[in-house]
Amino acid sequence: MADTFSTRATLDVGGKAYAYASLAKLGERFEIKHLPYSMKILLENLLRHEDGGITVGPEHIEAVAKWNPAAEPDTEIAFMPARVVLQDFTGVPCVVDLAAMRDAVVKLGGDAGQINPLIPSELVIDHSVQVDVFGRADALDLNGKIEFERNKERYGFLRWGQKAFDNFKVVPPNTGIVHQVNLENLARVVMSSDRDGEAWAYPDTVFGTDSHTTMINGIGVLGWGVGGIEAEAAMLGQPSSMLIPQVVGFKLTGRLPEGATATDLVLTVTQMLRAHGVVGKFVEFFGDGLQHLPLADRATIGNMSPEYGATCGIFPVDAEAIRYLRLSGRSEAQIALVEAYAKAQGLWHEPGQAEASYSSVLELDMGDVKPSLAGPRRPQDRVLLEDMKQNFQSNVAGLVANRRVGCAVEELVAEGGDQPQAERLAAKPVSTIRIDDGEHQLCDGSVVIAAITSCTNTSNPAVMLGAGLLARNAAARGLKAAPWVKTSLGPGSLVVTDYLKKAGVMDDLEKLGFYVVGYGCTTCIGNSGPLPEAVSKGIAENDLAVASVLSGNRNFEGRIHAEVKMNYLASPPLVVAYAIAGTVDIDLTTEPLGTGSDGQPVYLRDIWPSNREIGDFIARTIGPEMFKQNYADVFKGDTRWNTIESPDGDLYAWDDASTYIKNPPYFDGMTMDVGGIDDIQGARVMGIFGDSITTDHISPAGSIKKDSPAGRFLQSRGVQQADFNSYGSRRGNDDVMVRGTFANIRIKNLFFGGEEGGNTLYFGSNPPEKMSIYDAAMKYRADGVPTVVFAGKEYGTGSSRDWAAKGTNLLGIKAVVAESFERIHRSNLVGMGVLPLQFRAGENAQTHGLDGTEIIDVTGLEDGAARTATVVATRADGSAKRIEVDVLLLTPKEVEYFRHGGLLHYVLRQLAARKSA
């Protein structure tokens, strides 16, 4: 390590000496006291990794030390996280890639041992459990059995990885959600490790293969979600290239009023920051309101960073962070190190201290926060509880506008019916269904899923105990969940179950149908499982626009359940309330939830617990012993986990018969020769898409349809439909995943107007033939014809799914031209060798009159040196449209990755070259 600015210092904590890169010493040369907390962490990272300019030089350190809050990002730096955290949906393909890289590096003359995580890398299995069984006491056990049966091959592969790789640990199933486990146990806040025989202390920084890694920002850890490709590079010692960001300050004052929850707060913050515009920026929370904001509430806000578009949403280390570390069972030695280091480095926050300089500042008095939900399609679309009925009614109109079900108006009128009445009946059909020997009416707005799920809220004792107390009050009044509602409780960790039981409210939740179904993301990730058959038939009978209410962070189209068109995010107490009401076509602020056992109407205000009551229960029920007990053997697993068969050896024994784990084709035929970045000639348009195309649209995680390309493939391999599992669980097999790319049932290719489904037109036949995007892609590849995609704003928002980029690459798509990109997905496209191009402001495919029939050339790339390029769209009549676009290869390192064919190819060649030398 170089030390141009002589910042090496020693810190004594409890009689142990730690070396560290001192920001105070750097402050003797530069004025850095005004820097935001997050910028100081970036600065320390550069100081500690200075290497004489190979990756980090003094000019990079000076650029951050002299950071100008108002400047547009234009200086590239290299950031190296201290550790990596993964979940199984994104982690399995990471481990598959590492296994494939071991094979490839050996073929290139290297050694398998070169492919090994160099920093702590921990994977939490939390995305595979589905809500197959619900509303009964044995749901947890039965769902666990089904989970292991479905996923034993994947789990055996992960157990091989745990044995084969150094610095790689796996948290087995039925432990908790990755971000909650990270917060409650894995996070160090301040790391310590041996370096050349000397103990060093440095900030805990983390890359995670899930967008909501930012939850860890709540405890002062700088980290964010990256694609699996970027995470793999970090695991192999490659720093991440980034531009010095702008930092938006968010000042919090006051405290939450009675009846408002952390969920209401985060939905308010999300809406404000989305409106402000923070994509690609850091957001840092400060202000005297922090002293009234428990750590769990901070984590809730940090968790939702992807929803407001920021790279991270971070809080500083302060007394509340220390209190939480002690509450969650961290050792006193670790707590002492965190406090001493934070204070020595100027990273400690005290109420009333001088404010940092920010690129811009927003302010919120938390006393103004009101009960809210978000939906029905996007997490940033906040709606006040009092406006929910109106929100439903205005949104449902668009969902049923083209409905042609039930008796036609003409039929009813012809039979002598009244015209207005006929129109009402046709506009709002009702399905009569039979459940538990009773008949019930299902209609638009019926809540068919009510799920307390996802890391965002299940990590927060206030809203979880709030839900339990509301359930207690409801049960005491004789209220029950509506019979057609699929209720579920997916705690984020075993600790949550412990304190719900200790508080005595688990029984009350179960009385309303909220039995524990598993310890994982469940409904929030789309693992909501099948609806009861009667409910499914009722929805299909009249093409009903039914709803889900969940305490999650994502509600994109097609994500929660294929049969549910409207999805609302809400706090856990409101999830319980809507389960009782059974509909979102209701104003819970003025209309009763239901009728009590005494025959009297019961209103939400009658059963809502007070903030003081919730606080008292938290104080009485939660303590360090719960955390210590539940995390004592966090990597050990149960009998199911430890009896799964897994191979041994440094190289994985691939099974050609497997439909779960397969050696991917990325490195087939790879040599040490580096290519160039050529112009694209003679491409066809695979699709024209609108705004907010998410990674769920591009690479769905949920169920696999029988008649889809992936479903047909699995059947050809002898897999029965009952054993399809999900796309997410099969991310280790490229044959399945490439067929699932652009296969979301809700995606709309504008070739076909508003029609839903992953189809396109293949122009290799005359006339052009309509077929699935996968089938057309394979035909184009056989023809030697490249393809491109056009899209609108915020392309690639959503979960950080590397398969959204990998699948795009394997389909043969060479470029995506969009109005704007989500940060992680743009990076993933670059990492997979797919060129991201951006329209000029105010332009898109529609303004240029493109309809998808054109032949596309992309010229002027200049081997990656060009910042702009020209898209030439040639119509069938020979006329051409020239469109100037921006080339989104943002750093010299990204250009280098692209020339290699992708980030992993770059890393492989670097490692193989070292071995050869």
Secondary structure as the mmCIF struct_conf table of DSSP 4:
data_model
#
loop_
_struct_conf.conf_type_id
_struct_conf.id
_struct_conf.beg_label_comp_id
_struct_conf.beg_label_asym_id
_struct_conf.beg_label_seq_id
_struct_conf.end_label_comp_id
_struct_conf.end_label_asym_id
_struct_conf.end_label_seq_id
TURN_TY1_P TURN_TY1_P1 THR A 4 PHE A 5
STRN STRN1 ARG A 8 VAL A 13
TURN_TY1_P TURN_TY1_P2 GLY A 14 GLY A 15
STRN STRN2 LYS A 16 ALA A 21
HELX_RH_AL_P HELX_RH_AL_P1 LEU A 23 LEU A 26
TURN_TY1_P TURN_TY1_P3 GLY A 27 ARG A 29
BEND BEND1 PHE A 30 PHE A 30
TURN_TY1_P TURN_TY1_P4 LYS A 33 HIS A 34
BEND BEND2 LEU A 35 LEU A 35
HELX_RH_AL_P HELX_RH_AL_P2 TYR A 37 HIS A 49
TURN_TY1_P TURN_TY1_P5 GLY A 52 GLY A 53
BEND BEND3 ILE A 54 THR A 55
HELX_RH_AL_P HELX_RH_AL_P3 PRO A 58 ALA A 65
TURN_TY1_P TURN_TY1_P6 LYS A 66 LYS A 66
TURN_TY1_P TURN_TY1_P7 PRO A 69 ALA A 70
BEND BEND4 ALA A 71 ALA A 71
HELX_LH_PP_P HELX_LH_PP_P1 GLU A 72 PRO A 73
STRN STRN3 GLU A 76 PHE A 79
BEND BEND5 ALA A 82 ALA A 82
STRN STRN4 ARG A 83 GLN A 87
HELX_RH_AL_P HELX_RH_AL_P4 ASP A 88 LYS A 107
TURN_TY1_P TURN_TY1_P8 LEU A 108 GLY A 109
HELX_RH_3T_P HELX_RH_3T_P1 ALA A 112 GLN A 114
BEND BEND6 ILE A 115 ASN A 116
BEND BEND7 LEU A 118 ILE A 119
STRN STRN5 SER A 121 VAL A 124
BEND BEND8 HIS A 127 HIS A 127
BEND BEND9 ASP A 132 VAL A 133
BEND BEND10 GLY A 135 ARG A 136
TURN_TY1_P TURN_TY1_P9 ALA A 137 ASP A 138
HELX_RH_AL_P HELX_RH_AL_P5 ALA A 139 ALA A 164
BEND BEND11 PHE A 165 PHE A 165
TURN_TY1_P TURN_TY1_P10 ASP A 166 ASN A 167
STRN STRN6 PHE A 168 VAL A 171
BEND BEND12 PRO A 173 THR A 175
STRN STRN7 GLY A 176 GLY A 176
HELX_RH_AL_P HELX_RH_AL_P6 VAL A 178 VAL A 181
HELX_RH_PI_P HELX_RH_PI_P1 ASN A 182 LEU A 186
BEND BEND13 VAL A 189 VAL A 189
STRN STRN8 VAL A 190 ARG A 195
TURN_TY1_P TURN_TY1_P11 ASP A 196 GLY A 197
STRN STRN9 GLU A 198 PRO A 203
STRN STRN10 THR A 205 GLY A 208
BEND BEND14 THR A 209 ASP A 210
HELX_RH_3T_P HELX_RH_3T_P2 SER A 211 ILE A 219
TURN_TY1_P TURN_TY1_P12 GLY A 220 GLY A 220
STRN STRN11 LEU A 222 GLY A 225
HELX_RH_AL_P HELX_RH_AL_P7 GLY A 228 MET A 235
TURN_TY1_P TURN_TY1_P13 LEU A 236 GLY A 237
HELX_LH_PP_P HELX_LH_PP_P2 GLN A 238 PRO A 239
STRN STRN12 SER A 240 LEU A 243
HELX_LH_PP_P HELX_LH_PP_P3 ILE A 244 GLN A 246
STRN STRN13 VAL A 247 THR A 253
BEND BEND15 GLY A 254 GLY A 254
HELX_LH_PP_P HELX_LH_PP_P4 LEU A 256 PRO A 257
TURN_TY1_P TURN_TY1_P14 GLU A 258 GLY A 259
HELX_RH_AL_P HELX_RH_AL_P8 ALA A 262 HIS A 276
TURN_TY1_P TURN_TY1_P15 VAL A 279 GLY A 280
STRN STRN14 PHE A 282 PHE A 286
BEND BEND16 GLY A 287 GLY A 287
HELX_RH_3T_P HELX_RH_3T_P3 ASP A 288 HIS A 292
BEND BEND17 LEU A 293 LEU A 293
HELX_RH_AL_P HELX_RH_AL_P9 LEU A 295 ASN A 303
TURN_TY1_P TURN_TY1_P16 MET A 304 MET A 304
HELX_RH_AL_P HELX_RH_AL_P10 SER A 305 TYR A 308
TURN_TY1_P TURN_TY1_P17 GLY A 309 GLY A 309
BEND BEND18 THR A 311 THR A 311
STRN STRN15 CYS A 312 ILE A 314
STRN STRN16 VAL A 317 VAL A 317
HELX_RH_AL_P HELX_RH_AL_P11 ALA A 319 LEU A 327
TURN_TY1_P TURN_TY1_P18 SER A 328 GLY A 329
HELX_RH_AL_P HELX_RH_AL_P12 GLU A 332 ALA A 344
TURN_TY1_P TURN_TY1_P19 GLN A 345 GLY A 346
STRN STRN17 TRP A 348 TRP A 348
TURN_TY1_P TURN_TY1_P20 PRO A 351 GLY A 352
HELX_LH_PP_P HELX_LH_PP_P5 GLN A 353 SER A 357
BEND BEND19 SER A 359 SER A 359
STRN STRN18 SER A 360 ASP A 365
HELX_RH_3T_P HELX_RH_3T_P4 MET A 366 ASP A 368
STRN STRN19 SER A 372 ALA A 374
BEND BEND20 PRO A 376 ARG A 377
TURN_TY1_P TURN_TY1_P21 PRO A 379 GLN A 380
STRN STRN20 ARG A 382 LEU A 384
HELX_RH_3T_P HELX_RH_3T_P5 LEU A 385 ASP A 387
HELX_RH_AL_P HELX_RH_AL_P13 MET A 388 VAL A 400
TURN_TY1_P TURN_TY1_P22 ALA A 401 ASN A 402
BEND BEND21 GLY A 406 CYS A 407
HELX_RH_AL_P HELX_RH_AL_P14 VAL A 409 ALA A 414
TURN_TY1_P TURN_TY1_P23 GLU A 415 GLY A 416
HELX_RH_AL_P HELX_RH_AL_P15 GLN A 419 ALA A 427
BEND BEND22 LYS A 428 LYS A 428
STRN STRN21 VAL A 430 ILE A 435
TURN_TY1_P TURN_TY1_P24 ASP A 436 ASP A 437
STRN STRN22 GLY A 438 CYS A 443
TURN_TY1_P TURN_TY1_P25 ASP A 444 GLY A 445
STRN STRN23 SER A 446 SER A 446
STRN STRN24 VAL A 447 ILE A 452
BEND BEND23 SER A 454 SER A 454
HELX_RH_AL_P HELX_RH_AL_P16 CYS A 455 THR A 458
TURN_TY1_P TURN_TY1_P26 SER A 459 SER A 459
HELX_RH_AL_P HELX_RH_AL_P17 PRO A 461 ALA A 476
TURN_TY1_P TURN_TY1_P27 ARG A 477 GLY A 478
TURN_TY1_P TURN_TY1_P28 PRO A 483 TRP A 484
STRN STRN25 LYS A 486 LEU A 489
BEND BEND24 GLY A 492 GLY A 492
STRN STRN26 SER A 493 SER A 493
HELX_RH_AL_P HELX_RH_AL_P18 LEU A 494 LYS A 502
TURN_TY1_P TURN_TY1_P29 ALA A 503 GLY A 504
HELX_RH_AL_P HELX_RH_AL_P19 MET A 506 LYS A 511
TURN_TY1_P TURN_TY1_P30 LEU A 512 GLY A 513
STRN STRN27 VAL A 516 VAL A 516
BEND BEND25 TYR A 519 GLY A 520
HELX_RH_3T_P HELX_RH_3T_P6 THR A 522 ILE A 525
TURN_TY1_P TURN_TY1_P31 GLY A 526 GLY A 526
HELX_LH_PP_P HELX_LH_PP_P6 PRO A 530 PRO A 532
HELX_RH_AL_P HELX_RH_AL_P20 GLU A 533 ASN A 542
TURN_TY1_P TURN_TY1_P32 ASP A 543 ASP A 543
STRN STRN28 ALA A 547 LEU A 550
BEND BEND26 SER A 551 ASN A 553
TURN_TY1_P TURN_TY1_P33 GLU A 557 ARG A 559
BEND BEND27 ILE A 560 ILE A 560
TURN_TY1_P TURN_TY1_P34 ALA A 562 GLU A 563
STRN STRN29 MET A 566 LEU A 569
HELX_RH_AL_P HELX_RH_AL_P21 PRO A 572 ALA A 581
STRN STRN30 THR A 583 THR A 583
BEND BEND28 VAL A 584 ILE A 586
TURN_TY1_P TURN_TY1_P35 LEU A 588 THR A 590
BEND BEND29 GLU A 591 GLU A 591
BEND BEND30 LEU A 593 LEU A 593
STRN STRN31 GLY A 594 THR A 595
TURN_TY1_P TURN_TY1_P36 SER A 597 ASP A 598
BEND BEND31 GLY A 599 GLY A 599
STRN STRN32 PRO A 601 VAL A 602
HELX_RH_AL_P HELX_RH_AL_P22 LEU A 604 ILE A 607
HELX_LH_PP_P HELX_LH_PP_P7 TRP A 608 SER A 610
HELX_RH_AL_P HELX_RH_AL_P23 ASN A 611 THR A 621
HELX_RH_AL_P HELX_RH_AL_P24 PRO A 624 ASN A 630
TURN_TY1_P TURN_TY1_P37 TYR A 631 LYS A 636
HELX_RH_AL_P HELX_RH_AL_P25 THR A 639 ASN A 642
TURN_TY1_P TURN_TY1_P38 THR A 643 THR A 643
BEND BEND32 ILE A 644 ILE A 644
BEND BEND33 GLY A 649 LEU A 651
TURN_TY1_P TURN_TY1_P39 ASP A 656 ALA A 657
BEND BEND34 THR A 659 TYR A 660
HELX_RH_3T_P HELX_RH_3T_P7 PRO A 665 PHE A 667
TURN_TY1_P TURN_TY1_P40 ASP A 668 GLY A 669
BEND BEND35 MET A 672 MET A 672
HELX_LH_PP_P HELX_LH_PP_P8 ASP A 678 ASP A 679
STRN STRN33 ILE A 680 ILE A 688
BEND BEND36 ASP A 691 ASP A 691
STRN STRN34 THR A 694 THR A 694
HELX_RH_AL_P HELX_RH_AL_P26 THR A 695 ILE A 698
BEND BEND37 SER A 699 SER A 699
BEND BEND38 GLY A 702 GLY A 702
STRN STRN35 SER A 703 SER A 703
TURN_TY1_P TURN_TY1_P41 LYS A 706 ASP A 707
BEND BEND39 SER A 708 SER A 708
HELX_RH_AL_P HELX_RH_AL_P27 PRO A 709 SER A 716
TURN_TY1_P TURN_TY1_P42 ARG A 717 GLY A 718
HELX_RH_3T_P HELX_RH_3T_P8 GLN A 721 ASP A 723
STRN STRN36 SER A 726 SER A 726
TURN_TY1_P TURN_TY1_P43 TYR A 727 TYR A 727
HELX_RH_3T_P HELX_RH_3T_P9 GLY A 728 ARG A 730
TURN_TY1_P TURN_TY1_P44 ARG A 731 GLY A 732
HELX_RH_AL_P HELX_RH_AL_P28 ASP A 734 GLY A 740
TURN_TY1_P TURN_TY1_P45 THR A 741 PHE A 742
TURN_TY1_P TURN_TY1_P46 ILE A 745 ARG A 746
STRN STRN37 LYS A 748 LYS A 748
HELX_RH_3T_P HELX_RH_3T_P10 LEU A 750 PHE A 752
TURN_TY1_P TURN_TY1_P47 GLY A 753 GLY A 754
STRN STRN38 GLY A 757 GLY A 757
BEND BEND40 GLY A 758 GLY A 758
STRN STRN39 ASN A 759 TYR A 762
TURN_TY1_P TURN_TY1_P48 PHE A 763 GLY A 764
BEND BEND41 SER A 765 PRO A 767
STRN STRN40 GLU A 769 SER A 772
HELX_RH_AL_P HELX_RH_AL_P29 ILE A 773 ASP A 783
TURN_TY1_P TURN_TY1_P49 GLY A 784 GLY A 784
STRN STRN41 THR A 787 PHE A 790
BEND BEND42 LYS A 793 GLU A 794
STRN STRN42 TYR A 795 TYR A 795
TURN_TY1_P TURN_TY1_P50 GLY A 796 GLY A 796
STRN STRN43 THR A 797 THR A 797
BEND BEND43 GLY A 798 SER A 799
HELX_RH_AL_P HELX_RH_AL_P30 ASP A 802 LEU A 810
TURN_TY1_P TURN_TY1_P51 LEU A 811 GLY A 812
STRN STRN44 ILE A 813 ALA A 818
BEND BEND44 GLU A 819 GLU A 819
STRN STRN45 PHE A 821 PHE A 821
HELX_RH_AL_P HELX_RH_AL_P31 ARG A 823 GLY A 831
TURN_TY1_P TURN_TY1_P52 MET A 832 GLY A 833
STRN STRN46 LEU A 835 PHE A 839
HELX_LH_PP_P HELX_LH_PP_P9 ARG A 840 ARG A 840
TURN_TY1_P TURN_TY1_P53 ALA A 841 GLY A 842
TURN_TY1_P TURN_TY1_P54 ALA A 845 GLY A 849
BEND BEND45 GLY A 852 GLY A 852
BEND BEND46 GLU A 854 GLU A 854
STRN STRN47 ILE A 855 THR A 859
HELX_RH_3T_P HELX_RH_3T_P11 GLU A 862 GLY A 864
TURN_TY1_P TURN_TY1_P55 ALA A 865 ALA A 865
BEND BEND47 ARG A 867 ARG A 867
STRN STRN48 THR A 868 THR A 874
TURN_TY1_P TURN_TY1_P56 ALA A 876 ASP A 877
BEND BEND48 GLY A 878 GLY A 878
STRN STRN49 ALA A 880 VAL A 887
BEND BEND49 THR A 891 THR A 891
HELX_RH_AL_P HELX_RH_AL_P32 PRO A 892 HIS A 900
TURN_TY1_P TURN_TY1_P57 GLY A 901 GLY A 901
BEND BEND50 GLY A 902 GLY A 902
HELX_RH_AL_P HELX_RH_AL_P33 LEU A 903 SER A 916
#
